[in-house]
């Protein structure tokens, strides 16, 4: 793909800050393929330092991060809701799902995600990693993940336990997939939430253990056929230019009725990668918060976070 120059109407296209081997980025890339929303891909490093994202989102250090102009969206829950609104597909918003679907999403993006990653180590995966990263980069990434895990409230199970968890999950999912998608004949947020860790396991690690689950493989192939949609590659520094040349979108008055509005706060994930972003609370929505951050090189950016899985504390 040719690098895109930041001009014209595409200034307000969705930008996804991601890297190719990121499972949660694949969740969003697949969703963009399904919705056919044009978007721009800005590659970022597998581990900090990420100077561009640090300017846009502050301390937040998970990937992917989405951007539209001077509005920055952290966590796939918030990014998914933004994509759903752009595509008029409310079924992609987890809070719109019924209790069964919401519980399923919570399970697959926490317990099942970590169990699948633990079982994904393979020679073929290592070869793919070394095609995109130097040995030094791999070492830095592994050390970063070790440090991150020490303070995480969600702990990865050992390999033996992870294998048992994954096998039980695959058998349950195989039986559940009597239709084309997990909860019906069309995809919902549950399908994209479940897909990305199994994409890492099957398509990147090439683990043959999944081959016997025919319903799962057919379901994964359906989602894979969505592709990544109308993607343009963006030279990452241009994302800063786009933020600088835009104003954050207005916040509805209904979202300003909170005693913390106007005060300095810290917002951080409550599970892992718990580095906080600091800013002025300017929006308090039923399922999310918005802070305003001032960067001398950018002006004002608004950073959006979900309430679920995050904590807000006053400075």
Rosetta blueprint (number, residue, H / E / L):
1 X L
2 X L
3 X E
4 X E
5 X L
6 X L
7 X L
8 X H
9 X H
10 X H
11 X H
12 X H
13 X L
14 X E
15 X E
16 X E
17 X E
18 X E
19 X L
20 X L
21 X L
22 X L
23 X H
24 X H
25 X H
26 X H
27 X H
28 X H
29 X H
30 X H
31 X H
32 X H
33 X H
34 X H
35 X H
36 X L
37 X L
38 X L
39 X E
40 X E
41 X E
42 X E
43 X E
44 X L
45 X L
46 X L
47 X L
48 X L
49 X L
50 X L
51 X H
52 X H
53 X H
54 X H
55 X H
56 X H
57 X H
58 X L
59 X L
60 X L
61 X L
62 X L
63 X L
64 X L
65 X E
66 X E
67 X E
68 X E
69 X L
70 X L
71 X E
72 X E
73 X E
74 X E
75 X L
76 X H
77 X H
78 X H
79 X H
80 X H
81 X H
82 X H
83 X H
84 X H
85 X H
86 X H
87 X H
88 X L
89 X L
90 X H
91 X H
92 X H
93 X L
94 X H
95 X H
96 X H
97 X L
98 X L
99 X H
100 X H
101 X H
102 X H
103 X H
104 X H
105 X H
106 X H
107 X H
108 X H
109 X H
110 X L
111 X H
112 X H
113 X H
114 X H
115 X H
116 X H
117 X H
118 X H
119 X L
120 X L
121 X L
122 X L
123 X H
124 X H
125 X H
126 X H
127 X H
128 X H
129 X H
130 X H
131 X H
132 X H
133 X L
134 X L
135 X H
136 X H
137 X H
138 X H
139 X H
140 X H
141 X H
142 X H
143 X H
144 X H
145 X H
146 X H
147 X H
148 X H
149 X H
150 X H
151 X L
152 X L
153 X L
154 X L
155 X L
156 X L
157 X L
158 X L
159 X H
160 X H
161 X H
162 X H
163 X H
164 X H
165 X H
166 X H
167 X H
168 X H
169 X H
170 X H
171 X H
172 X H
173 X H
174 X H
175 X H
176 X H
177 X L
178 X L
179 X L
180 X L
181 X E
182 X L
183 X L
184 X E
185 X L
186 X L
187 X L
188 X L
189 X H
190 X H
191 X H
192 X H
193 X H
194 X H
195 X H
196 X H
197 X H
198 X H
199 X H
200 X H
201 X H
202 X H
203 X H
204 X H
205 X L
206 X L
207 X L
208 X H
209 X H
210 X H
211 X H
212 X H
213 X L
214 X H
215 X H
216 X H
217 X H
218 X H
219 X H
220 X H
221 X H
222 X H
223 X H
224 X H
225 X L
226 X L
227 X L
228 X L
229 X L
230 X L
231 X E
232 X E
233 X E
234 X E
235 X L
236 X L
237 X H
238 X H
239 X H
240 X H
241 X H
242 X H
243 X H
244 X H
245 X L
246 X L
247 X L
248 X L
249 X L
250 X L
251 X L
252 X L
253 X H
254 X H
255 X H
256 X H
257 X L
258 X L
259 X L
260 X L
261 X L
262 X L
263 X L
264 X E
265 X E
266 X E
267 X E
268 X E
269 X E
270 X L
271 X L
272 X L
273 X L
274 X L
275 X L
276 X L
277 X E
278 X E
279 X E
280 X E
281 X E
282 X E
283 X E
284 X E
285 X E
286 X L
287 X L
288 X E
289 X E
290 X E
291 X E
292 X E
293 X E
294 X E
295 X E
296 X L
297 X L
298 X L
299 X E
300 X E
301 X E
302 X E
303 X E
304 X E
305 X E
306 X E
307 X L
308 X L
309 X L
310 X E
311 X E
312 X E
313 X E
314 X E
315 X L
